Amino acid sequence: MIIIILPYDPFGEGRMVYTVKNMCEEQPVLSYDDGAKKIYLYTKGIKGNPGQALCDMLKYMEHSIGNSHTI
């Protein structure tokens, strides 16, 4: 599993969480579940119901990203 946290919407749907699994390009309806998946977390998302803890974490990350300092 790969988790990617972004300050922009990678798919333009306004969701807070996008879960992406592998598929066969030539046969999209072909079931292909190798267990691998990517989870994209959009810090400004408003759609979906991911749970309060995740919402709080994403809000924290959104506000702390701009406040980081380089040493």
C-alpha positions in Angstrom: 0.0 0.0 0.0 1.2 3.4 -0.9 -0.2 6.5 0.8 0.2 9.9 -0.9 -0.8 13.1 0.8 -1.4 16.1 -1.5 -2.4 19.7 -1.1 -4.1 19.6 -4.5 -6.9 17.3 -5.9 -5.3 14.7 -8.1 -8.6 13.7 -9.8 -10.6 16.9 -9.6 -13.6 15.4 -7.7 -13.2 17.1 -4.3 -12.9 13.9 -2.4 -10.7 13.6 0.7 -9.8 10.0 -0.1 -9.2 8.2 -3.4 -8.4 4.5 -3.3 -6.8 3.2 -6.6 -6.2 -0.5 -7.3 -4.5 -2.1 -10.3 -6.5 -3.1 -13.4 -5.7 -4.5 -16.8 -5.7 -1.8 -19.4 -6.7 -4.1 -22.2 -9.6 -5.6 -20.3 -10.8 -3.1 -17.6 -13.6 -5.4 -16.5 -11.1 -8.2 -15.9 -10.8 -8.8 -12.1 -7.2 -8.3 -11.1 -6.7 -8.1 -7.3 -3.0 -8.5 -6.4 -3.6 -6.6 -3.2 -1.6 -3.6 -4.3 -3.4 -0.2 -3.9 -2.6 3.5 -3.6 -4.5 5.8 -1.4 -4.4 9.5 -2.3 -5.4 11.9 0.5 -6.3 15.4 -0.5 -5.9 17.8 2.4 -8.6 20.2 1.2 -11.2 17.5 0.2 -14.8 18.0 1.2 -16.5 14.9 -0.2 -16.6 11.5 1.4 -16.9 10.4 5.0 -13.3 9.3 6.0 -13.7 9.7 9.8 -12.9 12.5 12.2 -9.3 11.3 13.0 -8.3 11.4 9.3 -10.0 14.8 8.8 -8.2 16.2 11.7 -4.8 14.8 10.5 -5.3 16.2 7.0 -6.3 19.6 8.3 -3.2 19.6 10.6 -1.0 18.7 7.7 -2.5 21.3 5.4 -1.8 24.0 7.9 1.6 22.8 9.0 3.0 22.4 5.5 3.1 26.2 5.0 4.7 26.7 8.4 7.7 24.5 8.0 11.1 26.1 8.0 14.3 25.1 6.2 17.5 24.9 8.2 
